[in-house]
């Protein structure tokens, strides 16, 4: 009972914050999807990292670490370093292009990067976004259901419906601003939840030395390298690590994460936003990896059930009820902070990229958001696909579709629309074939060939573009809201 009360109170506070953001809403498309380009650097950074971490971090990564052991650290290393490389030359130029084009959706900004409109490319991009953003959102909703099942023993359908309902309520009221505001509070909750659980878990096994002794007793658990790499020896290990570098670089192809940087108040503040983002991200990932490894000690037989239930079940075993409610709220915060962003990006694809005529009214913007949430909920309730697998599939496909062209644009290369379409279709095809045709995705992340192949070919199909003149200060700040 105490757990449920604690959990509900924290969640209600998130909803209240989201609803409060509605007081600043104007109902215009650029305000609904980009918060009128007025987001402060610290909030943009925390929002981006909360959106990036998601239920995948709380449920998927911890479950993966439970099974893999110390070798899972390469996922963290590759993800953060690859993400940092991408942000070093793409984020600021994407923010500048957002101001220059005046567009409100991720695909529309890319389609108008150099002034002309890639209409056919934009439609194809929107279809891919809708399919995989909804699949991604379904994974987040499923993660919320698994959290309730692990802690309260409630049917996971109930948790899925709860996540979808709360996201629906504040997203249609405040749009992306509601998502970003709640992300700030959710970031704090997520960090507090993971820190408390790590401290309690170490204390229960006699500290770090006690944990090390127990880990050594598990065959292969402390091996620094996985044993299921595609090729033996140094080559296989190098490809494994580079694969996860590309997983991190894939962030630049995720519309729901990149929109946070598109909404930044001024592109000159991008360095500050990135500092908040990477500082929080590194600490949180270390905590999640530690909890994942410790969960193997407390729940040795969980592999026979579902490793993705490791976090909520360990919280129940180690913490008093009021703190179990905090952990559960942290998981829900993670799922909600990503689910709302995904459905809003999907909504933008519906209203601005797919519709034959832009849907500008507040009612249509919110109706598209509601439809996206309902479709994602239906998908979440229809099966039991692993959160980790579903997220990686959506993540790699979106990255393969958008990261190569966005990287070329940020490097001041220019391509024709037929070449851009070829790169998009090729990237998605290579990634899907790598996973479903060859089955090599468990050894080498499919985003590596999915990004690299079209990027290399695109380089030869592109031309050097001289830097455009710098935008005016008003443009750099996003100008007045529409």
C-alpha positions as CSV (number, residue, x, y, z in Angstrom):
1,X,0.0,0.0,0.0
2,X,2.8,2.4,0.9
3,X,4.6,1.6,-2.3
4,X,1.5,2.3,-4.3
5,X,0.9,5.7,-2.6
6,X,4.5,6.8,-3.0
7,X,4.5,5.7,-6.7
8,X,1.2,7.5,-7.4
9,X,2.2,10.8,-5.7
10,X,5.4,11.0,-7.7
11,X,3.7,10.3,-10.9
12,X,0.9,12.8,-10.2
13,X,3.7,15.4,-9.7
14,X,5.0,14.7,-13.2
15,X,1.5,15.1,-14.7
16,X,1.0,18.4,-12.7
17,X,4.3,19.8,-14.1
18,X,3.2,18.8,-17.7
19,X,-0.2,20.4,-17.2
20,X,1.4,23.6,-15.8
21,X,3.4,24.0,-19.1
22,X,0.1,24.4,-20.9
23,X,-0.1,27.9,-19.4
24,X,2.7,29.0,-21.9
25,X,1.3,27.1,-24.9
26,X,0.2,29.2,-27.8
27,X,-1.4,26.5,-29.9
28,X,0.9,27.3,-32.9
29,X,2.7,24.4,-34.6
30,X,6.2,25.7,-33.8
31,X,5.3,26.1,-30.2
32,X,3.6,22.7,-30.0
33,X,6.6,20.9,-31.6
34,X,9.6,23.1,-30.7
35,X,8.5,25.2,-27.7
36,X,9.1,28.3,-29.8
37,X,12.8,27.5,-29.7
38,X,13.1,28.9,-26.2
39,X,14.4,26.1,-24.1
40,X,17.3,26.9,-21.7
41,X,20.6,24.9,-22.1
42,X,20.4,23.0,-18.8
43,X,16.8,21.9,-19.5
44,X,17.6,20.9,-23.1
45,X,20.5,18.8,-21.9
46,X,18.6,17.1,-19.1
47,X,15.6,16.6,-21.3
48,X,17.7,15.0,-24.1
49,X,19.4,12.6,-21.7
50,X,16.1,11.6,-20.0
51,X,14.6,11.0,-23.5
52,X,17.7,9.0,-24.6
53,X,17.9,6.8,-21.5
54,X,14.2,5.8,-21.4
55,X,12.8,2.4,-20.3
56,X,15.6,0.9,-22.4
57,X,18.1,2.0,-19.7
58,X,16.1,0.9,-16.7
59,X,14.7,-2.3,-18.2
60,X,16.7,-3.2,-21.3
61,X,20.3,-2.3,-20.4
62,X,20.0,-3.7,-16.9
63,X,18.5,-7.0,-18.3
64,X,21.3,-7.1,-20.9
65,X,24.0,-6.5,-18.2
66,X,22.4,-9.2,-16.0
67,X,23.0,-11.7,-18.8
68,X,26.3,-10.5,-20.1
69,X,28.2,-9.3,-17.1
70,X,31.2,-6.9,-17.3
71,X,31.4,-7.1,-21.1
72,X,28.3,-4.9,-21.1
73,X,30.5,-2.0,-20.2
74,X,31.5,-1.8,-23.9
75,X,27.9,-0.9,-24.7
76,X,28.2,2.1,-22.3
77,X,31.6,3.2,-23.6
78,X,30.6,2.9,-27.3
79,X,27.3,4.6,-26.8
80,X,28.6,7.7,-25.0
81,X,31.8,8.1,-27.1
82,X,29.9,7.6,-30.4
83,X,27.2,10.0,-29.2
84,X,29.8,12.6,-28.4
85,X,31.5,12.3,-31.8
86,X,28.2,12.9,-33.5
87,X,27.2,15.9,-31.4
88,X,30.6,17.6,-31.9
89,X,29.7,18.6,-35.5
90,X,26.0,18.0,-36.1
91,X,23.9,19.4,-33.2
92,X,24.7,23.0,-33.6
93,X,24.3,23.0,-37.4
94,X,20.9,21.2,-37.1
95,X,19.8,24.0,-34.7
96,X,21.0,26.6,-37.2
97,X,19.1,24.9,-40.0
98,X,16.0,24.8,-37.8
99,X,16.1,28.6,-37.5
100,X,17.0,29.1,-41.1
101,X,14.2,26.9,-42.6
102,X,11.5,27.9,-40.1
103,X,10.3,24.2,-40.1
104,X,8.9,22.4,-37.0
105,X,9.6,18.8,-37.8
106,X,12.8,16.8,-38.0
107,X,12.2,15.5,-41.5
108,X,11.1,18.9,-42.8
109,X,14.2,20.7,-41.6
110,X,16.4,18.1,-43.3
111,X,14.3,18.2,-46.5
112,X,14.8,22.0,-46.7
113,X,18.4,22.2,-45.5
114,X,19.7,24.0,-48.5
115,X,16.5,25.9,-49.4
116,X,14.8,23.6,-51.9
117,X,12.3,21.0,-50.8
118,X,12.9,17.3,-51.1
119,X,9.2,16.5,-51.2
120,X,9.4,12.8,-52.1
121,X,12.3,12.2,-49.7
122,X,10.3,13.9,-46.9
123,X,7.3,11.5,-47.5
124,X,9.4,8.4,-47.5
125,X,11.2,9.6,-44.4
126,X,7.9,10.3,-42.6
127,X,6.6,6.7,-43.3
128,X,9.8,5.3,-41.8
129,X,9.5,7.6,-38.8
130,X,5.9,6.7,-38.2
131,X,6.5,3.0,-38.3
132,X,9.6,2.9,-36.1
133,X,8.8,5.7,-33.7
134,X,5.5,3.9,-32.9
135,X,7.4,0.6,-32.4
136,X,9.8,2.5,-30.2
137,X,7.0,4.1,-28.2
138,X,5.4,0.7,-27.8
139,X,8.6,-0.6,-26.2
140,X,8.5,2.2,-23.7
141,X,4.9,1.5,-22.8
142,X,5.7,-2.2,-22.5
143,X,8.6,-1.3,-20.1
144,X,6.1,0.5,-17.9
145,X,3.9,-2.6,-17.8
146,X,6.9,-4.8,-16.9
147,X,7.8,-2.5,-14.0
148,X,4.3,-2.8,-12.5
149,X,4.4,-6.5,-12.9
150,X,7.7,-6.9,-11.2
151,X,6.9,-4.7,-8.2
152,X,3.2,-4.8,-7.6
153,X,2.3,-8.0,-9.3
154,X,-0.2,-6.2,-11.4
155,X,-1.1,-7.3,-14.9
156,X,1.4,-5.5,-17.3
157,X,-1.5,-4.3,-19.4
158,X,-2.5,-2.1,-16.5
159,X,0.9,-0.4,-16.4
160,X,0.9,0.0,-20.2
161,X,-2.5,1.8,-20.1
162,X,-1.3,4.0,-17.2
163,X,1.8,5.2,-19.1
164,X,-0.2,5.9,-22.3
165,X,-3.0,7.7,-20.4
166,X,-0.6,10.1,-18.5
167,X,1.4,10.8,-21.6
168,X,-1.7,11.6,-23.5
169,X,-3.0,14.0,-20.8
170,X,0.0,16.3,-20.6
171,X,1.2,15.9,-24.2
172,X,-2.0,17.2,-25.8
173,X,-2.0,20.1,-23.2
174,X,1.5,21.4,-23.5
175,X,3.1,19.7,-26.5
176,X,6.9,19.4,-26.5
177,X,7.2,22.0,-23.8
178,X,5.3,19.7,-21.4
179,X,7.6,16.8,-22.4
180,X,10.7,18.9,-21.8
181,X,9.5,20.3,-18.4
182,X,8.5,16.9,-17.1
183,X,11.9,15.5,-18.4
184,X,13.7,17.9,-16.0
185,X,11.8,16.4,-12.9
186,X,12.0,12.9,-14.3
187,X,15.8,13.2,-14.7
188,X,16.2,13.9,-11.0
189,X,13.9,11.1,-10.0
190,X,15.7,8.6,-12.3
191,X,19.1,9.5,-10.9
192,X,17.9,9.3,-7.3
193,X,16.2,5.9,-7.9
194,X,19.3,4.4,-9.5
195,X,21.7,5.8,-6.8
196,X,19.6,4.5,-3.9
197,X,19.3,1.0,-5.4
198,X,23.1,0.8,-6.1
199,X,24.0,1.8,-2.6
200,X,21.5,-0.6,-1.0
201,X,22.7,-3.4,-3.3
202,X,26.4,-3.0,-2.5
203,X,25.6,-2.8,1.2
204,X,23.7,-6.1,1.1
205,X,26.7,-8.0,-0.3
206,X,29.4,-6.5,1.9
207,X,30.5,-3.6,-0.3
208,X,32.6,-3.6,-3.5
209,X,34.9,-6.3,-2.2
210,X,32.1,-8.6,-1.3
211,X,30.5,-8.1,-4.7
212,X,33.7,-8.8,-6.5
213,X,34.1,-12.1,-4.7
214,X,30.6,-13.2,-5.7
215,X,31.0,-12.1,-9.3
216,X,34.2,-14.1,-9.7
217,X,32.2,-17.2,-8.7
218,X,30.0,-16.8,-11.8
219,X,31.7,-18.3,-14.8
220,X,32.7,-15.7,-17.4
221,X,30.8,-12.9,-15.6
222,X,33.9,-10.7,-15.2
223,X,35.3,-11.4,-18.6
224,X,36.0,-8.0,-20.2
225,X,35.1,-9.2,-23.7
226,X,32.0,-11.1,-24.8
227,X,32.4,-14.7,-26.2
228,X,29.8,-14.5,-28.9
229,X,31.5,-12.0,-31.2
230,X,31.2,-12.6,-35.0
231,X,34.9,-13.1,-35.6
232,X,37.5,-14.5,-33.1
233,X,40.4,-12.5,-31.9
234,X,41.2,-8.8,-32.2
235,X,39.3,-8.2,-35.4
236,X,36.0,-9.5,-33.8
237,X,36.5,-7.4,-30.7
238,X,37.4,-4.3,-32.7
239,X,34.2,-4.7,-34.7
240,X,32.1,-5.3,-31.6
241,X,33.4,-2.0,-30.0
242,X,33.1,0.0,-33.2
243,X,29.6,-1.3,-33.6
244,X,28.6,0.2,-30.3
245,X,30.4,3.5,-31.2
246,X,28.0,3.6,-34.1
247,X,25.1,2.9,-31.7
248,X,26.0,6.0,-29.9
249,X,26.5,8.0,-33.1
250,X,23.0,6.8,-34.0
251,X,21.6,9.5,-31.6
252,X,21.8,12.0,-34.4
253,X,19.2,10.0,-36.4
254,X,16.7,9.9,-33.5
255,X,14.0,12.6,-34.1
256,X,12.7,12.5,-30.5
257,X,16.2,13.2,-29.1
258,X,17.4,15.7,-31.7
259,X,14.2,17.8,-31.3
260,X,15.5,18.8,-27.9
261,X,18.5,20.5,-29.4
262,X,16.4,21.9,-32.2
263,X,14.3,23.6,-29.5
264,X,17.3,25.2,-27.8
265,X,17.1,29.0,-27.2
266,X,20.3,29.8,-29.1
267,X,22.7,27.7,-31.1
268,X,25.6,29.5,-29.3
269,X,24.4,27.7,-26.1
270,X,24.9,24.3,-27.6
271,X,28.2,23.7,-25.7
272,X,26.4,24.3,-22.4
273,X,23.5,22.0,-23.3
274,X,26.0,19.3,-24.3
275,X,27.9,19.7,-21.0
276,X,24.7,19.0,-19.0
277,X,23.8,16.1,-21.3
278,X,27.1,14.2,-21.2
279,X,27.7,14.9,-17.5
280,X,24.4,13.4,-16.5
281,X,24.5,10.6,-19.1
282,X,27.9,9.2,-18.0
283,X,27.0,9.1,-14.3
284,X,23.6,7.5,-15.0
285,X,25.0,4.9,-17.3
286,X,27.6,3.9,-14.8
287,X,24.9,3.5,-12.1
288,X,22.7,1.4,-14.4
289,X,25.5,-0.9,-15.4
290,X,26.4,-1.4,-11.7
291,X,22.9,-2.2,-10.8
292,X,22.6,-4.6,-13.6
293,X,25.7,-6.5,-12.5
294,X,24.5,-6.6,-8.9
295,X,21.1,-7.9,-9.9
296,X,22.8,-11.1,-10.9
297,X,23.8,-11.7,-7.3
298,X,20.4,-11.1,-5.9
299,X,18.3,-12.8,-8.5
300,X,20.5,-15.7,-9.9
301,X,17.5,-17.6,-11.3
302,X,15.9,-14.7,-13.1
303,X,17.2,-15.8,-16.5
304,X,14.6,-18.6,-16.5
305,X,11.9,-15.9,-16.1
306,X,12.7,-12.6,-17.7
307,X,16.0,-10.7,-17.1
308,X,14.2,-7.4,-17.9
309,X,12.4,-7.7,-14.6
310,X,15.7,-7.5,-12.7
311,X,15.4,-3.9,-11.5
312,X,11.9,-3.8,-10.1
313,X,12.3,-7.2,-8.4
314,X,15.6,-6.3,-6.8
315,X,14.1,-3.0,-5.5
316,X,11.3,-5.0,-3.9
317,X,13.9,-7.3,-2.2
318,X,16.2,-4.5,-0.9
319,X,14.3,-1.4,-0.2
320,X,11.5,-0.3,2.1
321,X,8.1,0.2,0.5
322,X,8.3,4.0,0.2
323,X,11.6,3.8,-1.7
324,X,10.2,0.9,-3.9
325,X,7.6,3.4,-5.0
326,X,10.4,5.8,-5.9
327,X,12.2,3.1,-8.0
328,X,8.9,2.3,-9.7
329,X,8.3,6.0,-10.4
330,X,11.8,6.3,-11.8
331,X,11.1,3.5,-14.3
332,X,7.8,5.1,-15.2
333,X,9.6,8.5,-15.5
334,X,12.1,6.9,-18.0
335,X,9.4,5.3,-20.1
336,X,7.2,8.5,-20.1
337,X,10.1,10.8,-20.9
338,X,10.7,8.9,-24.1
339,X,7.2,7.8,-25.0
340,X,5.9,11.4,-25.0
341,X,8.8,12.5,-27.2
342,X,8.3,9.7,-29.6
343,X,4.6,10.3,-30.1
344,X,5.1,14.0,-30.6
345,X,7.7,13.4,-33.2
346,X,5.3,10.9,-34.8
347,X,2.6,13.5,-34.6
348,X,4.8,16.0,-36.4
349,X,5.4,13.4,-39.2
350,X,1.6,12.9,-39.6
351,X,0.7,16.6,-39.6
352,X,3.7,18.2,-41.4
353,X,5.3,15.5,-43.5
354,X,2.7,13.0,-44.6
355,X,-0.5,15.1,-44.8
356,X,-1.1,16.4,-48.3
357,X,-1.7,19.8,-46.7
358,X,-0.2,20.9,-43.4
359,X,-2.5,20.6,-40.5
360,X,-2.0,23.7,-38.5
361,X,-4.9,23.9,-36.1
362,X,-4.4,23.1,-32.4
363,X,-7.1,20.4,-32.6
364,X,-5.5,18.6,-35.5
365,X,-2.0,18.7,-33.8
366,X,-3.5,17.2,-30.6
367,X,-5.6,14.6,-32.5
368,X,-2.5,13.4,-34.3
369,X,-0.7,13.0,-31.0
370,X,-3.6,11.1,-29.5
371,X,-3.8,8.8,-32.5
372,X,0.0,8.1,-32.2
373,X,-0.3,7.2,-28.5
374,X,-3.3,4.9,-29.1
375,X,-1.5,3.0,-32.0
376,X,1.6,2.6,-29.8
377,X,-0.5,1.3,-26.9
378,X,-2.2,-1.2,-29.2
379,X,1.1,-2.5,-30.3
380,X,2.4,-2.7,-26.8
381,X,-0.6,-4.8,-25.7
382,X,-0.4,-7.1,-28.7
383,X,2.9,-9.0,-27.9
384,X,5.8,-9.7,-25.5
385,X,8.7,-8.5,-27.6
386,X,11.8,-7.8,-25.5
387,X,12.2,-4.1,-24.7
388,X,15.9,-4.2,-25.5
389,X,15.4,-5.9,-28.9
390,X,12.6,-3.7,-29.9
391,X,14.4,-0.5,-29.0
392,X,17.6,-1.5,-30.8
393,X,15.6,-2.4,-33.9
394,X,13.9,1.0,-34.0
395,X,17.0,2.8,-33.0
396,X,19.2,1.3,-35.7
397,X,16.6,1.7,-38.4
398,X,16.0,5.4,-37.7
399,X,19.7,6.0,-37.5
400,X,20.4,4.2,-40.8
401,X,17.7,6.3,-42.4
402,X,18.7,9.7,-41.2
403,X,22.2,9.8,-39.8
404,X,24.1,9.5,-43.1
405,X,22.4,12.4,-44.9
406,X,22.4,14.6,-41.7
407,X,26.2,13.9,-41.3
408,X,26.9,14.9,-44.9
409,X,24.9,18.1,-44.5
410,X,26.7,19.0,-41.3
411,X,30.0,18.4,-43.1
412,X,28.7,21.0,-45.7
413,X,28.1,18.4,-48.5
414,X,25.1,18.7,-50.8
415,X,23.3,15.9,-52.5
416,X,20.5,15.7,-55.0
417,X,17.0,14.4,-54.0
418,X,17.4,11.1,-55.9
419,X,20.8,10.5,-54.1
420,X,19.2,11.4,-50.8
421,X,16.4,8.9,-51.4
422,X,18.9,6.3,-52.5
423,X,20.9,6.8,-49.2
424,X,17.7,6.5,-47.1
425,X,16.4,3.3,-48.7
426,X,19.9,1.8,-48.8
427,X,20.6,2.5,-45.1
428,X,17.3,1.0,-43.9
429,X,17.7,-2.0,-46.2
430,X,21.2,-2.8,-45.1
431,X,20.3,-2.6,-41.4
432,X,17.3,-4.8,-41.8
433,X,19.1,-7.4,-43.9
434,X,22.0,-7.4,-41.4
435,X,19.5,-8.3,-38.7
436,X,16.9,-10.5,-40.4
437,X,18.8,-11.8,-43.4
438,X,22.3,-12.5,-41.9
439,X,21.4,-12.6,-38.2
440,X,24.7,-10.9,-37.3
441,X,23.1,-8.2,-35.2
442,X,23.9,-9.9,-31.9
443,X,27.6,-9.7,-32.7
444,X,27.8,-6.4,-34.6
445,X,25.2,-3.6,-34.2
446,X,23.3,-3.4,-37.5
447,X,23.6,0.4,-37.5
448,X,27.3,0.1,-38.3
449,X,26.8,-1.1,-41.9
450,X,23.4,0.7,-42.1
451,X,25.1,4.1,-41.5
452,X,28.5,3.5,-43.0
453,X,27.5,2.1,-46.4
454,X,25.2,5.0,-47.4
455,X,27.5,7.5,-45.8
456,X,30.5,6.4,-47.9
457,X,28.5,6.1,-51.1
458,X,26.8,9.4,-50.3
459,X,30.1,11.2,-50.0
460,X,30.9,10.3,-53.6
461,X,27.5,11.3,-54.7
462,X,27.7,14.7,-52.9
463,X,29.3,18.0,-53.7
464,X,31.1,20.5,-51.5
465,X,28.9,23.3,-50.3
466,X,30.4,26.6,-49.2
467,X,29.3,27.7,-45.7
468,X,26.2,29.9,-45.8
469,X,26.3,33.3,-44.2
470,X,25.6,33.2,-40.5
471,X,22.0,33.7,-39.5
472,X,21.0,37.0,-37.8
473,X,20.9,37.0,-34.0
474,X,17.1,36.9,-34.1
475,X,17.2,33.9,-36.4
476,X,19.8,32.2,-34.2
477,X,17.5,32.5,-31.3
478,X,14.5,31.2,-33.2
479,X,12.7,34.5,-33.6
480,X,9.2,35.1,-32.4
481,X,6.8,32.2,-31.9
482,X,4.5,31.6,-34.8
